Amino acid sequence: MTDDTQRNQDRKALVTYFSLVTVLCIILYAFIFTGRGLDALGGYVLPLMMWAPGVAGLVTTLVIYRSFSPLGLLGNRSTFVWIIACIAVPIVYTLLIKQGLAAAGVIKLPGQSLPVVVLVLGLFVSLGTALGEELGWRGFAAPVLARVYGFWPGQLMLGAYWFLYHLPGLLGTSYGSSPHPIAGNLMFGLSCIFLSCFLGAARLKSDSVWPSAFFHASHNFFFQNWFEPAEAQSSAADYLVGEQGLMLLVMMAVLLAYTRRAIPPARIGA
């Protein structure tokens, strides 16, 4: 296959993929906003929403590439190391943020934390929905965008779309919990864009979707459940805690800086 043929096929795949994701999300958000919110469809609307990118990726790879191999379901020699790192990183920043804010008197943590067995099982339960998103965003889209537009432009575009995918839920459901929606959504959007670059690098370096899937599962479970519910002790907590908070954005900026320094685009993609 010539470079031009490959590029044309990739462009067609991207149009197909993002069209499918958009249509699926419009349908599911229609159920959310005309029904019972995140309890619509018997409570299954959120898992279905998280699997919309994965379903679009599966359909696109079959229709355009006639194969599941573009999804990165296998990997290379570094895949296992990347998986371990991607499980550990959200645990580390969860501890740093929540214990740090508690020590500073910004929040008060609950007296009891989740037992270890719940933490381990919770990670794998979380993987069931996180994999749905990551099969699409990183399994399929990240490498194709890197081939067509280059690594950094491609991952930045993907991060922006990832934010837009969340935006209706942030604005219109209980998912957007920040008391300061403009500042909170701005910080959430930047976090999506910064993290997209790190996860895109993990996908290309490991040749696998599994590191990003485990990162997503680890973040969703540990950051959103460990040490919760935390009680605000200061008005600053409204700007600092949660997925729409400044502290998470700082951690995502650290991951972006790591990606730029340790894994330059010239080594991992066009």
C-alpha positions in Angstrom: 0.0 0.0 0.0 1.4 3.4 -1.0 1.7 6.3 1.4 -1.1 8.2 -0.4 -3.4 5.2 -0.3 -2.7 4.6 3.4 -3.4 8.3 4.1 -6.6 8.3 2.2 -7.8 5.2 3.9 -6.9 6.7 7.3 -8.8 9.9 6.5 -11.8 7.9 5.5 -11.6 5.9 8.7 -11.4 9.1 10.8 -14.5 10.6 9.1 -16.3 7.3 9.6 -15.2 7.0 13.2 -16.0 10.5 14.4 -19.3 10.5 12.6 -20.4 7.2 14.3 -19.3 8.5 17.8 -21.2 11.8 17.3 -24.4 10.0 16.2 -24.3 7.5 19.0 -23.6 10.3 21.6 -26.5 12.4 20.2 -28.9 9.5 20.6 -27.7 8.7 24.1 -27.7 12.3 25.3 -31.3 12.6 23.9 -32.3 9.8 26.3 -30.4 11.6 29.1 -32.0 15.0 28.6 -35.5 13.8 27.8 -35.6 11.0 30.4 -34.3 10.5 33.9 -30.8 12.0 33.4 -28.0 9.5 34.2 -30.7 7.0 35.4 -32.2 6.8 31.9 -32.5 3.4 30.1 -32.7 1.7 33.5 -29.4 3.2 34.6 -27.5 1.7 31.6 -27.1 5.0 29.7 -23.8 5.9 31.3 -22.1 2.5 30.5 -23.6 2.8 27.0 -22.2 6.3 26.6 -18.7 5.0 27.7 -18.9 2.2 25.1 -20.0 4.5 22.3 -16.4 5.3 21.3 -15.4 1.6 21.5 -18.4 0.5 19.4 -17.5 3.2 16.8 -13.9 2.0 16.8 -14.9 -1.7 16.3 -17.2 -0.9 13.4 -14.7 1.4 11.7 -11.9 -1.1 11.9 -14.1 -3.8 10.4 -15.5 -1.6 7.7 -12.3 0.3 6.6 -9.4 -2.0 7.6 -11.2 -5.4 7.6 -9.3 -6.3 10.8 -9.3 -5.8 14.5 -5.5 -5.3 14.6 -5.7 -1.5 14.4 -7.3 -1.5 17.9 -4.1 -2.6 19.6 -5.5 -5.5 21.4 -2.1 -7.2 21.7 1.1 -5.2 22.3 4.9 -5.5 22.4 7.5 -6.2 25.0 6.9 -3.0 26.9 3.1 -3.4 27.2 3.2 -4.9 30.7 5.5 -2.3 32.1 3.2 0.4 30.7 0.1 -1.2 32.2 1.7 -1.3 35.7 2.8 2.3 35.3 -0.7 3.4 34.1 -2.4 1.7 37.1 0.1 3.3 39.5 0.1 6.9 38.2 -3.6 7.7 39.1 -3.1 6.1 42.5 -0.1 8.3 43.1 -1.8 11.5 42.2 -4.9 10.6 44.1 -2.8 10.2 47.2 -0.9 13.4 46.6 -4.0 15.5 45.9 -6.3 14.2 48.6 -3.8 13.6 51.4 -2.1 16.9 50.5 -5.4 18.9 50.6 -6.4 17.2 53.8 -3.0 18.1 55.4 -3.5 21.7 54.3 -7.0 21.8 55.9 -8.8 22.3 52.6 -10.8 19.0 52.9 -11.5 16.5 55.6 -11.2 12.9 54.6 -13.6 10.2 55.8 -12.6 8.2 58.9 -12.4 4.9 57.0 -11.1 4.1 53.5 -11.9 1.3 51.2 -10.4 -2.1 52.0 -7.7 -3.5 49.8 -9.9 -6.2 48.3 -12.5 -3.6 47.2 -9.7 -1.5 45.7 -8.4 -4.4 43.6 -11.9 -5.7 42.5 -13.1 -2.1 41.9 -10.2 -1.5 39.4 -11.3 -4.5 37.3 -15.0 -3.6 37.5 -14.0 -0.1 36.4 -12.1 -1.5 33.5 -15.3 -2.9 32.0 -16.5 0.6 31.1 -13.1 2.3 30.7 -12.1 -0.1 28.0 -15.2 1.0 26.0 -13.9 4.6 25.8 -10.3 3.6 25.3 -10.9 1.1 22.5 -12.1 4.1 20.5 -10.0 7.1 21.7 -6.6 5.4 22.0 -7.1 1.9 20.5 -8.3 3.2 17.2 -8.2 7.0 16.9 -4.8 7.9 18.5 -2.5 6.1 16.1 -4.6 7.0 13.0 -4.6 10.7 14.0 -0.8 10.5 14.6 -0.3 9.1 11.1 -2.5 11.7 9.4 -1.6 14.8 11.3 1.5 14.0 13.3 1.7 13.0 17.0 1.1 16.3 18.8 -1.6 17.8 16.5 -3.4 14.5 16.4 -3.4 13.9 20.2 -4.4 17.6 20.9 -7.3 17.3 18.5 -8.4 14.0 20.1 -8.2 15.6 23.6 -10.4 18.4 22.4 -13.0 16.0 21.0 -12.8 14.0 24.2 -13.7 17.1 26.2 -16.6 17.9 23.8 -17.8 14.3 24.3 -18.1 15.0 28.0 -19.4 18.6 27.7 -23.2 18.0 27.5 -23.0 15.8 30.6 -20.9 18.4 32.4 -23.3 21.2 31.6 -26.6 19.3 32.0 -26.3 16.5 34.5 -25.0 15.8 38.0 -21.7 14.8 36.5 -20.7 18.5 36.3 -20.5 19.1 40.0 -18.3 22.2 40.1 -19.9 25.2 41.8 -17.9 27.3 39.2 -18.8 25.8 35.9 -16.8 28.1 33.6 -13.6 27.7 35.6 -14.3 24.0 36.3 -15.0 23.1 32.7 -12.0 25.0 31.5 -9.8 23.0 33.8 -11.5 19.8 32.9 -11.0 20.5 29.2 -7.3 21.3 29.6 -7.0 18.1 31.7 -8.5 16.0 28.9 -6.2 17.6 26.3 -3.0 17.1 28.4 -3.9 13.6 29.3 -4.7 12.7 25.7 -1.1 13.3 24.8 0.2 11.1 27.6 -2.2 8.3 26.8 -1.5 8.6 23.1 2.2 8.2 23.8 1.5 5.1 26.0 -0.6 3.6 23.1 2.1 4.1 20.5 5.0 3.1 22.7 3.3 -0.1 23.9 1.5 -0.8 20.6 -1.5 -1.6 22.8 -4.7 -0.2 24.1 -4.4 -1.9 27.5 -2.2 0.7 29.2 -4.6 3.6 28.5 -7.6 1.4 29.4 -6.0 0.5 32.8 -5.1 4.2 33.3 -8.7 5.2 32.6 -10.0 2.5 34.9 -7.5 3.4 37.7 -8.4 7.1 37.5 -12.2 6.5 37.4 -12.1 4.2 40.4 -9.4 5.5 42.7 -9.7 9.2 42.0 -13.4 9.2 42.2 -14.0 6.7 45.0 -10.9 6.5 47.3 -11.2 8.8 50.4 -14.8 9.7 49.4 -16.9 11.4 50.5 -14.5 14.2 51.4 -15.8 17.2 53.3 -14.8 20.7 52.2 -13.2 22.7 55.0 -12.4 25.8 52.9 -14.0 27.7 50.0 -10.8 27.0 48.1 -12.0 23.4 47.8 -14.5 24.4 45.1 -11.6 25.3 42.8 -9.1 22.6 43.9 -10.8 19.2 44.2 -12.4 16.8 41.7 -12.1 16.3 38.0 -13.0 20.0 37.5 -10.3 21.1 40.0 -7.0 22.8 39.7 -5.0 20.1 41.5 -5.9 17.5 38.9 -5.0 19.9 36.1 -1.6 20.4 37.7 -1.0 16.6 37.7 -2.1 16.4 34.0 0.3 19.2 33.2 3.1 17.1 34.8 2.2 14.1 32.6 2.2 16.4 29.6 5.7 17.7 30.5 6.8 14.1 31.0 5.4 13.1 27.5 7.2 16.1 25.9 10.5 15.4 27.6 10.8 11.6 27.8 8.8 10.5 24.8 9.3 13.1 22.0 7.0 12.8 19.0 9.9 12.1 16.6 10.4 8.7 18.4 6.8 7.6 18.5 5.0 8.8 15.4 5.0 11.0 12.4 
